[in-house]
Amino acid sequence: MIKVVQIGCGKMAKYTMRYVYEKGASIVSALDISEDVIGKDIGSVIESDNKGIIIENIDNLDKVLKSTKPDIAIITTMSLIRDLHDVLRTCVNNGVNVVTTCEEAFFVSNSNPTIWKEIDVLAKANNCTVTGCGYQDFSWGNLIAAIAGTTHKIVKIKGSSSYNVEDYGIALAKAHGAGLTLEEFEKEVAINDEISAKEREELINSGTYEPSYMWNTVGWLADKLGFTITTMKQKCVPQTYEEDLNSSTLNMTIKKGMATGMSAVVTAETKEGIILEAECIGKVYAPSEFDTNTWTVYGEPDTTVTINKPATVELTCADIVNRIPDVINAPSGFIPTSRMGEMTYRVKPLDEYLK
């Protein structure tokens, strides 16, 4: 039976931990930073009977890994790789594989090569694998690659996806500028992309660049499809609403005209002459709004796919758990799922898929 440690016991963990049990693996430990959950049985998160696993403080991570010896860690906390740096280092130094919802980890080599190289080297030295996946693994990645595989000639791939930041916790909501005035958004978010290509490259190499989710997605798609990117740019635009909106995640009322979130558009040119353009819209939703995901592959022929109201949280968590055998089976290092093959539904216990 595969042994899993859950790092982060918030909204996503409610599903990842339940899915782990239902796929025939076990949770051997769980950790968090919040005093609201530390000391509680994970059954309180899963909304089930007690499981005999008490949530511990993340400060005890190294000690917990050494005592429970998990095969893999599921990390469902931060969106930027630098915020996971210490946790990742502790996991790989203990030889523990990692799969994370961290959006930057989906293809981190194009946004923070410094941390990527460090964790890659450590993972190889300790014979374990690190990857990022989730909703984007399917909806922004393998789904698009499958369409591309049925296209004779491609001239452009364009996608747009929206999601409610309320569903993912406070770190993600703040990363999208939700709750900021437009002046604050300009100073804290938009200004990061009002730079030259050289300045952006310097930020990336220094490990201080803050990519949108589509920055890493475009890198992933190019890697999966065999494209060579020559230029890349990103623009972030605030989203607003005509009325006040209440945010339970931010614990505030976002006043009319303030940023409810943002749209980030990433455009890449490739050596092959194919344009990749991807937009993600993350915001606090108005009552009538819902998630959408639309992609078009332009060429011979044109093909458009639209998914309305995808269950992004559940899809993310199911992908994370279904990917566990792929991560354990993969070569050591910080390996993107673009090099792990397509997602597979796991009808048997997860350990039966191990090589």
ABEGO torsion letter per residue (X at the ends): XBBBBBBEABAAAAAAAAAAAAAGBBBABBBBABAAABGBBAAAAAGBBBAGBBBBBAAAAAAAAAAAGBABBBBBBBABAAAAAAAAAAAAAAGBBBBBABAAAABAAAABAAAAAAAAAAAAAAGBBBBBBEAAAAAABAAAAAAAAABABBABBBBBBBBBAAAAEAAAAAAAGBGBBAAAAAAAAAAAABBBAAAAAAAAAAGABBBBAAAAAAAAAAAAAGBBBABBBBBBBBBBBABBBBBAAAGBBBBBGBBAEBBBBBBBBBAAGBBBBBBBBBBBBBAABBBBBBBBBBEOBBBBBBBBGBBAAAAAAAAAAAAAAAAAABBBEBBBAAAAEBBBBBABBAAAABX
